[in-house]
């Protein structure tokens, strides 16, 4: 019971992972804006403090020009203590005079320094209003390097957090995928191993029935049983292929699809019509036959469920060039909204009460992971039906990325 609850909790997580991503994104945005807001408030406080420091400096200079007794104290304790705020004192004629914390080149001449001071004055005029002294001089200043760095600090911090978050997410996602692949491989191989013994037993019983007196009376039934056992052997082969690199060879796509549909027809509702339309029946693609048949069966069974056991499934196979082969599977079931196109491939997504939601997930893994192709919902309309598109690599050459990008858009 505990394991079942854990499985359903995991499926719920997969179904709601988009909401969880948005929740994490919103929390990150709130934290980022909170950091920016706090830093900006701190910057404003430091700006006011620097402004008061410059005003104090202006008053000190005025005092020093009148009273010379405390000039040493004023110079050491007030004027010389400014080691960070760049300032320039401009006389009443508009000429730059004394300055503090202005950087010049190592080999700067007096003319070079004058040009630097004029350039700094233009920047200072854009930043703050100058402080006028009683003698007609003006003190121009701008933010200290510390304050300037602090102003951009939250944005740098935000960029670092974003980069780190992206890298962490990529590493975590890859490790999670690797872990899931190991689980899938272990589960499927164990399933194949467990199926081996009863299948071998069934094969022996069928051989016994073929050579028994009941053969003539039950020939058709025994033959269908034989087909089912052969299918079970193929299923075990499919499970054994998961987790290991399957053999991809050139196969006649029409024949493979037709064989899969031929097997399915007597095992689904008789009210479902299934047609395979191959405009060129010699179309070939690079596939693994057992795994690709599995994909066709999963999508078709999903279509039967969507039609509630009554309707029509049409499979169109087209080869427009040597690069790719298209397989479109269309049903006239209930259809779906566009926002569900990607969700149907998520693990655990199912519209059936007792469904595990793994059929389309396996189909996507087989086509994209093993065949280097693509499977997606091409079109769907509520109440009218859905078309799944499978894109396979042609025999002569792999599909290039530009062709994929153009063809996969819909």
Secondary structure, DSSP 4 states (H G I P E B T S, - for coil): -HHHHHHHHHHHHHHTHHHHHHHHHHHHHHHHHHHHHHHHHHHHHHHHHHHHHHHHHHHHHHHHHH--TTHHHHIIIIITT--S--EEEE-TTS-EEEEES----TT--HHHHHHHHHHHHHHHHHHSPPEEPTTS-EEEE---HHHHHHHHHHHHHHHHHHHHHHHHHHHHHHHHHHHHHHHHHHHHHHHHHHHHHHHHHHHHHHHHHHTSTTTTTTHHHHHHHHHHHHHHHHHHHHHHHTTS----EEEEHHHHHHHHHHHHHTTS-TTEEEEEEESSTT-EEEE-HHHHHHHHHHHHHHHHHHTTT-EEEEEEEE--SSSEEEEEEEE-S----GGGTTGGGSTT--SSTT--S-HHHHHHIIIIIISS-EEEEEEEETTTEEEEEEEEE-SSSPPPHHHHHHHH--
